[in-house]
Amino acid sequence: MSGGLEEPVPKVSEFFGITIYMFYDDHPEPHFHASYAGREVKVRISDLSVMAGGLSARAMGLVVEWATQHRAALSDNWTRAGQRLPLEMIPGLK
């Protein structure tokens, strides 16, 4: 365990067991992370392409469907994270 304070991972949405989160001070390009069943993917906000990692086809389809509906909110949260402001929760898929 490190001696410094660890910053919590800011969760911005959760649905069907998928967790969506962003990190403060993360590197460009604007992106978000999604995790499901022990796997993780990093997704570019601009075109929803996979930058790293991967999920099952079903989970990835849900992530893309959700992100398509909430791309503006994701971009807003990316800006907020860069300014170290609290991130807004984004509704999940229903």
C-alpha positions as semicolon CSV with decimal commas, in nm:
position;residue;x (nm);y (nm);z (nm)
1;M;0,000;0,000;0,000
2;S;0,134;0,344;-0,091
3;G;0,183;0,616;0,167
4;G;-0,003;0,880;-0,038
5;L;-0,372;0,936;-0,070
6;E;-0,531;0,742;-0,348
7;E;-0,792;0,923;-0,553
8;P;-1,113;0,728;-0,606
9;V;-1,199;0,624;-0,959
10;P;-1,481;0,856;-1,069
11;K;-1,769;0,636;-1,183
12;V;-1,999;0,821;-1,422
13;S;-2,251;0,547;-1,504
14;E;-2,345;0,188;-1,436
15;F;-2,588;-0,039;-1,619
16;F;-2,630;-0,413;-1,674
17;G;-2,314;-0,479;-1,470
18;I;-2,105;-0,244;-1,688
19;T;-1,924;0,039;-1,508
20;I;-1,823;0,355;-1,695
21;Y;-1,556;0,578;-1,545
22;M;-1,306;0,853;-1,621
23;F;-0,981;0,948;-1,455
24;Y;-0,872;1,296;-1,354
25;D;-0,547;1,402;-1,523
26;D;-0,585;1,134;-1,790
27;H;-0,396;1,179;-2,116
28;P;-0,554;1,305;-2,441
29;E;-0,750;1,203;-2,654
30;P;-1,082;1,241;-2,475
31;H;-1,198;0,894;-2,376
32;F;-1,374;0,690;-2,112
33;H;-1,316;0,349;-1,959
34;A;-1,570;0,069;-1,930
35;S;-1,537;-0,249;-1,729
36;Y;-1,744;-0,566;-1,729
37;A;-1,680;-0,919;-1,604
38;G;-1,317;-0,846;-1,516
39;R;-1,234;-0,696;-1,854
40;E;-1,177;-0,333;-1,948
41;V;-1,190;-0,119;-2,259
42;K;-1,084;0,239;-2,329
43;V;-1,312;0,414;-2,580
44;R;-1,247;0,737;-2,773
45;I;-1,539;0,980;-2,730
46;S;-1,515;1,139;-3,076
47;D;-1,584;0,825;-3,279
48;L;-1,642;0,556;-3,012
49;S;-1,349;0,352;-3,139
50;V;-1,158;0,121;-2,907
51;M;-0,824;0,264;-2,796
52;A;-0,719;-0,031;-2,580
53;G;-0,857;-0,347;-2,426
54;G;-1,185;-0,513;-2,511
55;L;-1,513;-0,649;-2,385
56;S;-1,739;-0,925;-2,508
57;A;-1,931;-0,835;-2,824
58;R;-2,257;-0,805;-2,629
59;A;-2,110;-0,579;-2,359
60;M;-1,928;-0,367;-2,616
61;G;-2,251;-0,323;-2,811
62;L;-2,423;-0,196;-2,497
63;V;-2,135;0,043;-2,424
64;V;-2,147;0,187;-2,778
65;E;-2,528;0,218;-2,767
66;W;-2,504;0,401;-2,432
67;A;-2,216;0,626;-2,545
68;T;-2,398;0,717;-2,866
69;Q;-2,686;0,848;-2,656
70;H;-2,459;1,037;-2,415
71;R;-2,165;1,160;-2,621
72;A;-2,224;1,528;-2,525
73;A;-2,235;1,442;-2,153
74;L;-1,915;1,238;-2,189
75;S;-1,740;1,532;-2,356
76;D;-1,863;1,762;-2,080
77;N;-1,730;1,524;-1,814
78;W;-1,393;1,505;-1,993
79;T;-1,369;1,884;-1,972
80;R;-1,477;1,879;-1,606
81;A;-1,214;1,615;-1,524
82;G;-0,943;1,828;-1,685
83;Q;-1,053;2,116;-1,462
84;R;-1,064;1,883;-1,158
85;L;-1,436;1,950;-1,110
86;P;-1,679;1,683;-0,987
87;L;-1,803;1,461;-1,267
88;E;-2,172;1,435;-1,344
89;M;-2,347;1,099;-1,330
90;I;-2,488;0,992;-1,665
91;P;-2,801;0,775;-1,680
92;G;-2,748;0,414;-1,782
93;L;-2,931;0,213;-2,045
94;K;-3,274;0,093;-1,949
